[in-house]
Amino acid sequence: LHLGHLRNDALGESVARILRAAGADVRTVDLINDRGVHICKSMLAYRELGGGRKKEDEGIKSDHFVGKYYVLYNDMAKNDPGAEERARELLRLWEQGDPEVRALWEKMNRWAIDGIRETYARTGIHFDQYYFESQVYRKGRDEILDGLRRGIFYREADGSIWADLADIGLDKKVLLRSDGTSLYLTQDIGTAISRHRDWPFDRLIYVVASEQNYHFTVLFHVLERLGHGWAKNLHHLSYGMVNLPEGKMKSREGTVVDADDLLRELAEMAAEEIRSKEREDEVGDVKGTAEKIALGAVHYYLLQSTPSKDMIFNPKESLSFTGNTGPYLQYMGARISSMMRKSADMPELGGREFRPELLQGEEEWSLVKLVAEFPETVKQAALSYNPSLVAAFLYETAKTFSRYYHDHPILHNADRDVTAARVTLSRGVLQVLENGLALLNIPFLDIM
């Protein structure tokens, strides 16, 4: 998984959490693209260059081990014009069920998927069900052949099957190649049908990058043409690309930012920040806290922009403890939590009723209004599939509280009824921060 995948995961997980908070029954599913010529490219490079090595031989994570051979294939193909055809031959043998090819495929896919699931667990990404293209691609092919028989599609002279898309202002699209092998579109047709069979949804949301806008326009239209009435309930949540300050990432060239490496580096930077402030004793578990700060930095940075926008990811900016960042929100949560612990040790506050009329300052009532607006913000984020609304709301709440905290004594007042009212208000702000961070899949820290 690379940085672009992290945006996909962060967006999908957050939208699912927001929809649940708004009252929807949500089922999260993951499509593992475990077949196709790109998989065969890694297999070919491993078979010809790997020498039977295993991940343990190189001491690297299993999905990184497979990814290495994807990059090696690209290097090999630059000087070997026959590499592409050998990879396609592997795909043909795979579809014919060749035992040796299938065994290699199963081994390398197991390595890749086990490693990816480790990163899912690390980043708090949960799926209720996994779909594998290898299990559903035939379903899509059968649907296309049935559409051909019904005159919905047509066959070219070379045997390939196509859809004429003139009725939606597009050209034509191949659905099955001349050799009978399927494409992404074919497979996605089978997957969509399987998903609706398994869980008849009111809405299916595809979280996929904007590079695939055309793909989903065609997919939804073809499914409707095939007579699946639920196809009108399909939605593509299109998100922009994540680039680096130095330009676009490319998996095949090995220029991506690896997700695990990025999280490790951010956690190391966060741990150094804790040590530089001499907070080790206060924090306790420096390594665990630094990991949570790293996750907060990444997830907030990836979610603070409207999903459709392209973005440039700057690791150092994401980790800042001031400004519009995840660590800043985590810090404000920890700060209020510390104050709540101190207030719990003040016996003079016990048993006092909350007297809202004692909250008279402008910033106090700004905070009251913000706390009250949180449910509506969640509702709007759910309706628009847009976690950035929650991110912006949390930042505004944290900023407003910070100003209030700076200008108004909360625990130290001559009038203990005022203190009790302000503590109650602060507790409400804390609850909103805690709930909101959970919706963004950002770990809450009560000590930082």
C-alpha positions as CSV (number, residue, x, y, z in Angstrom):
1,L,0.0,0.0,0.0
2,H,1.3,3.5,-0.8
3,L,0.2,7.0,0.1
4,G,-2.5,7.1,-2.6
5,H,-4.1,3.9,-1.1
6,L,-4.0,5.6,2.3
7,R,-6.3,8.3,1.0
8,N,-8.6,5.7,-0.4
9,D,-8.7,3.8,2.9
10,A,-9.0,7.0,5.1
11,L,-11.9,8.3,3.0
12,G,-13.8,5.0,2.8
13,E,-13.4,4.2,6.5
14,S,-14.4,7.8,7.5
15,V,-17.4,7.9,5.2
16,A,-18.6,4.6,6.6
17,R,-18.3,5.8,10.2
18,I,-20.1,9.1,9.4
19,L,-22.9,7.2,7.7
20,R,-23.3,4.9,10.7
21,A,-23.3,7.9,13.0
22,A,-26.1,9.4,10.9
23,G,-28.2,6.3,11.3
24,A,-27.4,4.2,8.2
25,D,-26.8,0.5,8.2
26,V,-23.4,0.2,6.5
27,R,-21.5,-2.7,5.2
28,T,-17.8,-2.1,4.2
29,V,-16.3,-4.3,1.5
30,D,-12.9,-4.5,-0.1
31,L,-12.2,-5.7,-3.6
32,I,-8.8,-7.4,-3.8
33,N,-7.6,-7.2,-7.4
34,D,-5.9,-10.6,-7.3
35,R,-5.8,-11.5,-11.0
36,G,-4.9,-10.0,-14.3
37,V,-1.9,-9.2,-16.4
38,H,-0.4,-6.8,-13.7
39,I,-0.4,-9.7,-11.2
40,C,1.3,-11.9,-13.9
41,K,4.0,-9.3,-14.3
42,S,5.1,-9.7,-10.7
43,M,4.8,-13.5,-11.1
44,L,7.0,-13.4,-14.2
45,A,9.7,-11.3,-12.6
46,Y,9.7,-13.5,-9.5
47,R,9.9,-16.7,-11.6
48,E,12.7,-15.4,-13.8
49,L,14.6,-13.3,-11.3
50,G,13.6,-14.5,-7.8
51,G,15.5,-17.7,-7.6
52,G,12.9,-19.1,-5.2
53,R,13.6,-16.5,-2.5
54,K,11.2,-15.8,0.2
55,K,10.4,-12.6,2.2
56,E,12.3,-14.0,5.1
57,D,15.5,-14.2,3.0
58,E,15.4,-10.4,2.6
59,G,13.8,-9.5,5.9
60,I,11.1,-7.3,4.5
61,K,7.3,-7.3,4.8
62,S,5.5,-9.8,2.6
63,D,3.6,-7.2,0.4
64,H,6.8,-5.2,0.0
65,F,8.5,-8.4,-1.2
66,V,5.9,-8.8,-4.0
67,G,5.9,-5.1,-4.8
68,K,9.7,-5.3,-5.4
69,Y,9.1,-7.8,-8.2
70,Y,6.5,-5.5,-9.8
71,V,9.2,-2.8,-10.0
72,L,11.7,-5.4,-11.3
73,Y,9.4,-6.4,-14.1
74,N,9.2,-2.8,-15.3
75,D,13.0,-2.6,-15.4
76,M,13.2,-6.0,-17.2
77,A,10.5,-5.0,-19.8
78,K,12.5,-1.9,-20.8
79,N,15.2,-4.1,-22.3
80,D,13.1,-7.2,-23.1
81,P,10.4,-6.7,-25.7
82,G,9.1,-10.3,-25.1
83,A,8.3,-9.7,-21.4
84,E,4.8,-8.4,-22.1
85,E,3.8,-11.4,-24.2
86,R,5.3,-13.8,-21.6
87,A,3.2,-12.1,-18.9
88,R,0.1,-12.4,-21.0
89,E,0.8,-16.0,-21.6
90,L,0.9,-16.5,-17.8
91,L,-2.5,-14.9,-17.7
92,R,-3.8,-17.3,-20.3
93,L,-2.4,-20.3,-18.5
94,W,-3.9,-19.0,-15.2
95,E,-7.3,-18.8,-16.8
96,Q,-6.9,-22.3,-18.2
97,G,-6.1,-23.5,-14.6
98,D,-2.4,-24.5,-15.2
99,P,-1.4,-26.1,-11.9
100,E,2.2,-24.6,-11.8
101,V,1.0,-21.1,-12.6
102,R,-1.9,-21.4,-10.1
103,A,0.5,-22.5,-7.3
104,L,2.8,-19.5,-7.9
105,W,-0.2,-17.2,-8.1
106,E,-1.6,-18.5,-4.8
107,K,1.8,-18.1,-3.0
108,M,2.5,-14.5,-4.2
109,N,-1.1,-13.4,-3.6
110,R,-1.0,-14.8,-0.1
111,W,2.2,-12.8,0.6
112,A,0.7,-9.6,-0.8
113,I,-2.7,-9.8,0.9
114,D,-1.2,-10.8,4.3
115,G,1.0,-7.8,4.2
116,I,-1.8,-5.4,3.2
117,R,-4.0,-6.7,6.0
118,E,-1.2,-5.9,8.5
119,T,-1.3,-2.3,7.4
120,Y,-5.1,-2.3,7.5
121,A,-4.9,-3.4,11.2
122,R,-2.3,-0.8,11.9
123,T,-4.3,2.0,10.5
124,G,-7.8,1.0,11.9
125,I,-9.3,0.1,8.5
126,H,-12.0,-2.5,8.8
127,F,-13.9,-4.5,6.2
128,D,-17.0,-6.7,6.8
129,Q,-16.2,-8.7,3.7
130,Y,-13.5,-9.2,1.1
131,Y,-14.2,-9.9,-2.6
132,F,-11.6,-11.4,-4.8
133,E,-11.7,-10.7,-8.6
134,S,-10.5,-14.3,-9.2
135,Q,-13.8,-15.5,-7.7
136,V,-16.2,-13.1,-9.6
137,Y,-14.6,-12.4,-12.9
138,R,-16.3,-15.3,-14.6
139,K,-19.7,-13.9,-13.5
140,G,-19.0,-10.7,-15.4
141,R,-18.0,-12.7,-18.5
142,D,-21.2,-14.7,-18.4
143,E,-23.2,-11.5,-18.1
144,I,-21.5,-10.0,-21.2
145,L,-22.1,-13.2,-23.2
146,D,-25.7,-13.1,-22.1
147,G,-25.9,-9.5,-23.2
148,L,-24.4,-10.4,-26.6
149,R,-27.1,-13.1,-27.1
150,R,-29.8,-10.5,-26.2
151,G,-28.4,-8.0,-28.8
152,I,-27.3,-5.5,-26.1
153,F,-23.7,-5.8,-27.2
154,Y,-22.0,-6.7,-30.5
155,R,-19.0,-8.8,-31.7
156,E,-16.2,-7.4,-33.8
157,A,-14.5,-9.4,-36.6
158,D,-11.6,-10.4,-34.3
159,G,-14.1,-12.0,-31.8
160,S,-13.9,-9.3,-29.2
161,I,-17.2,-8.1,-27.7
162,W,-18.1,-4.4,-27.5
163,A,-20.8,-2.0,-26.2
164,D,-21.8,1.0,-28.3
165,L,-22.2,4.0,-25.9
166,A,-23.5,6.6,-28.3
167,D,-26.7,6.9,-26.3
168,I,-24.7,8.5,-23.4
169,G,-22.5,10.6,-25.7
170,L,-19.5,8.2,-25.6
171,D,-17.7,6.1,-28.2
172,K,-17.6,2.3,-27.8
173,K,-16.0,0.1,-25.1
174,V,-14.5,-3.4,-25.3
175,L,-16.0,-5.8,-22.8
176,L,-14.2,-9.0,-23.6
177,R,-11.0,-9.3,-25.6
178,S,-10.7,-11.4,-28.7
179,D,-8.9,-14.2,-26.8
180,G,-11.8,-14.3,-24.3
181,T,-10.0,-12.7,-21.4
182,S,-11.9,-10.1,-19.3
183,L,-11.1,-6.6,-18.4
184,Y,-11.5,-4.5,-15.2
185,L,-15.0,-3.5,-16.5
186,T,-16.0,-7.1,-17.0
187,Q,-14.9,-8.1,-13.5
188,D,-16.6,-5.1,-11.9
189,I,-19.9,-6.1,-13.5
190,G,-19.6,-9.5,-11.9
191,T,-18.5,-8.0,-8.5
192,A,-21.5,-5.5,-8.5
193,I,-24.0,-8.3,-9.1
194,S,-22.4,-10.5,-6.4
195,R,-22.5,-7.6,-3.9
196,H,-26.2,-6.9,-4.5
197,R,-27.0,-10.6,-4.2
198,D,-25.1,-10.8,-0.9
199,W,-26.5,-7.6,0.6
200,P,-29.4,-5.9,-1.3
201,F,-28.2,-2.3,-0.7
202,D,-30.1,1.0,-1.1
203,R,-26.9,2.6,-2.2
204,L,-23.5,1.2,-3.2
205,I,-20.6,3.7,-2.9
206,Y,-17.4,3.1,-4.8
207,V,-14.4,4.9,-3.3
208,V,-12.0,5.1,-6.2
209,A,-9.7,7.8,-7.6
210,S,-10.8,10.3,-10.2
211,E,-8.7,8.6,-12.8
212,Q,-11.5,6.1,-13.1
213,N,-14.4,8.5,-13.6
214,Y,-15.0,7.2,-17.2
215,H,-14.8,3.6,-16.0
216,F,-17.6,4.1,-13.5
217,T,-19.8,6.0,-16.0
218,V,-19.5,3.1,-18.3
219,L,-19.9,0.4,-15.6
220,F,-23.2,1.9,-14.2
221,H,-24.6,2.4,-17.7
222,V,-23.8,-1.2,-18.8
223,L,-25.3,-2.6,-15.7
224,E,-28.5,-0.7,-16.3
225,R,-28.5,-1.9,-19.9
226,L,-28.3,-5.4,-18.7
227,G,-31.5,-4.9,-16.8
228,H,-30.3,-4.5,-13.2
229,G,-32.6,-1.8,-11.8
230,W,-30.5,-1.3,-8.7
231,A,-27.7,0.1,-10.9
232,K,-29.3,3.6,-10.5
233,N,-28.3,3.4,-6.9
234,L,-24.6,3.1,-7.6
235,H,-22.4,6.1,-6.7
236,H,-18.7,6.8,-7.5
237,L,-17.1,8.7,-4.6
238,S,-14.3,10.1,-6.8
239,Y,-11.3,11.4,-5.0
240,G,-8.3,13.4,-6.3
241,M,-4.8,12.1,-6.7
242,V,-2.2,12.4,-3.9
243,N,1.1,13.8,-5.2
244,L,4.3,14.6,-3.5
245,P,6.0,18.1,-3.6
246,E,8.4,16.6,-6.2
247,G,5.6,15.2,-8.4
248,K,3.4,12.2,-9.2
249,M,4.0,8.7,-7.7
250,K,4.3,5.6,-9.9
251,S,4.1,2.1,-8.5
252,R,5.8,0.5,-11.5
253,E,8.8,2.8,-11.2
254,G,9.1,2.4,-7.5
255,T,8.6,6.1,-6.9
256,V,5.6,5.7,-4.5
257,V,5.7,6.7,-0.8
258,D,5.2,3.4,0.9
259,A,2.4,3.5,3.5
260,D,4.3,1.6,6.2
261,D,7.5,3.6,5.7
262,L,5.6,6.8,5.9
263,L,3.9,5.9,9.1
264,R,7.2,4.7,10.6
265,E,8.9,7.9,9.8
266,L,6.1,10.0,11.1
267,A,6.0,8.0,14.3
268,E,9.8,8.5,14.8
269,M,9.4,12.2,14.3
270,A,6.5,12.3,16.8
271,A,8.5,10.4,19.3
272,E,11.4,12.8,18.9
273,E,9.0,15.7,19.5
274,I,7.9,14.1,22.8
275,R,11.5,13.6,23.9
276,S,12.5,17.1,22.9
277,K,9.8,18.5,25.2
278,E,10.9,16.1,27.9
279,R,7.4,14.5,28.1
280,E,8.5,10.9,28.3
281,D,7.5,10.4,32.0
282,E,4.1,12.2,31.5
283,V,3.3,10.3,28.3
284,G,4.5,6.9,29.5
285,D,4.2,4.8,26.3
286,V,6.2,7.0,24.0
287,K,6.2,4.5,21.1
288,G,2.4,3.8,21.2
289,T,1.6,7.5,21.6
290,A,3.9,8.4,18.7
291,E,2.2,5.8,16.5
292,K,-1.3,7.3,17.3
293,I,0.0,10.8,16.6
294,A,1.4,9.6,13.2
295,L,-2.0,8.1,12.3
296,G,-3.7,11.3,13.4
297,A,-1.4,13.3,11.2
298,V,-1.9,11.2,8.1
299,H,-5.7,10.7,8.4
300,Y,-6.5,14.3,9.1
301,Y,-4.2,15.6,6.3
302,L,-5.8,13.2,3.8
303,L,-9.4,14.1,4.9
304,Q,-9.3,17.8,5.5
305,S,-9.6,18.5,1.7
306,T,-12.8,18.0,-0.2
307,P,-12.5,14.4,-1.7
308,S,-12.6,15.5,-5.3
309,K,-9.5,17.8,-5.0
310,D,-6.0,16.7,-5.9
311,M,-3.6,17.3,-3.1
312,I,0.1,17.5,-2.3
313,F,1.0,15.6,0.8
314,N,3.7,17.2,3.0
315,P,4.7,14.9,5.8
316,K,6.3,17.7,8.0
317,E,3.2,19.9,7.7
318,S,0.9,17.0,8.6
319,L,2.8,16.4,11.9
320,S,2.7,20.0,13.1
321,F,1.3,20.4,16.6
322,T,-0.1,23.8,15.7
323,G,-2.5,24.9,13.0
324,N,-5.0,22.9,11.0
325,T,-3.6,19.4,11.7
326,G,-4.6,16.1,13.3
327,P,-1.9,16.4,16.1
328,Y,-3.2,19.8,17.0
329,L,-6.7,18.4,17.5
330,Q,-5.3,15.5,19.5
331,Y,-3.3,18.0,21.6
332,M,-6.5,20.0,22.4
333,G,-8.3,16.8,23.4
334,A,-5.4,15.9,25.7
335,R,-5.3,19.4,27.1
336,I,-9.1,19.4,28.0
337,S,-8.7,15.8,29.3
338,S,-6.0,17.0,31.7
339,M,-8.3,19.8,32.9
340,M,-11.1,17.3,33.5
341,R,-8.8,15.1,35.6
342,K,-7.9,18.2,37.7
343,S,-11.6,19.2,38.1
344,A,-12.4,15.7,39.3
345,D,-10.0,16.3,42.2
346,M,-11.8,19.5,43.3
347,P,-14.3,18.4,46.0
348,E,-15.8,21.9,46.0
349,L,-17.3,21.3,42.5
350,G,-19.1,18.2,43.6
351,G,-22.9,18.3,43.5
352,R,-23.2,21.7,41.9
353,E,-25.9,22.1,39.3
354,F,-25.1,23.4,35.8
355,R,-26.2,27.0,35.6
356,P,-26.1,28.0,31.9
357,E,-26.9,31.7,32.7
358,L,-23.4,32.0,34.1
359,L,-21.9,31.4,30.6
360,Q,-22.1,35.0,29.4
361,G,-19.0,35.6,27.3
362,E,-19.1,35.7,23.5
363,E,-16.7,32.8,23.1
364,E,-18.6,30.7,25.7
365,W,-21.8,31.0,23.6
366,S,-19.8,30.4,20.4
367,L,-18.7,27.1,22.0
368,V,-22.3,26.3,23.1
369,K,-23.5,26.8,19.5
370,L,-20.7,24.7,18.1
371,V,-21.5,21.8,20.4
372,A,-25.1,22.1,19.4
373,E,-24.2,22.1,15.7
374,F,-22.2,18.9,15.7
375,P,-25.1,16.5,14.9
376,E,-26.1,18.7,11.9
377,T,-22.5,18.8,10.7
378,V,-22.3,15.0,10.8
379,K,-25.6,14.8,8.9
380,Q,-24.4,17.1,6.1
381,A,-21.1,15.1,5.9
382,A,-23.1,11.9,5.6
383,L,-25.4,13.3,2.9
384,S,-22.4,14.6,0.8
385,Y,-20.0,11.7,1.7
386,N,-17.5,14.5,2.7
387,P,-15.5,14.0,5.9
388,S,-13.8,17.4,5.3
389,L,-16.9,19.0,6.8
390,V,-16.2,17.2,10.1
391,A,-12.5,18.0,9.9
392,A,-13.2,21.7,9.4
393,F,-15.8,21.7,12.2
394,L,-13.4,20.1,14.7
395,Y,-10.7,22.6,13.8
396,E,-13.0,25.5,14.3
397,T,-14.2,24.1,17.6
398,A,-10.6,23.5,18.8
399,K,-9.5,27.0,17.8
400,T,-12.5,28.6,19.5
401,F,-11.8,26.6,22.7
402,S,-8.1,27.5,22.6
403,R,-8.9,31.2,22.5
404,Y,-11.5,30.8,25.3
405,Y,-9.0,28.8,27.5
406,H,-6.4,31.4,27.0
407,D,-8.6,34.4,28.0
408,H,-10.9,32.9,30.6
409,P,-9.8,31.0,33.8
410,I,-11.8,27.8,33.9
411,L,-10.7,26.0,37.1
412,H,-9.6,29.0,39.1
413,N,-12.6,31.3,39.8
414,A,-13.7,32.8,43.1
415,D,-17.3,31.8,42.1
416,R,-17.3,28.0,42.1
417,D,-20.7,28.0,40.2
418,V,-18.9,29.7,37.3
419,T,-16.1,27.2,37.5
420,A,-18.7,24.3,37.4
421,A,-20.5,25.9,34.4
422,R,-17.2,26.3,32.5
423,V,-16.1,22.7,33.3
424,T,-19.5,21.4,32.0
425,L,-19.0,23.4,28.8
426,S,-15.5,22.1,28.4
427,R,-16.7,18.6,28.9
428,G,-19.2,19.1,26.1
429,V,-16.4,20.4,23.8
430,L,-14.3,17.4,24.8
431,Q,-17.1,15.0,23.9
432,V,-17.5,16.6,20.5
433,L,-13.7,16.4,19.8
434,E,-13.6,12.7,20.9
435,N,-16.7,11.8,18.8
436,G,-15.5,13.8,15.8
437,L,-11.9,12.3,15.8
438,A,-13.5,8.8,15.9
439,L,-15.4,9.6,12.8
440,L,-12.1,10.6,11.1
441,N,-10.4,7.4,12.3
442,I,-8.0,9.5,14.4
443,P,-6.9,8.1,17.7
444,F,-8.0,10.1,20.7
445,L,-5.3,10.9,23.3
446,D,-6.0,11.9,26.8
447,I,-2.3,12.4,27.6
448,M,0.1,13.8,25.0
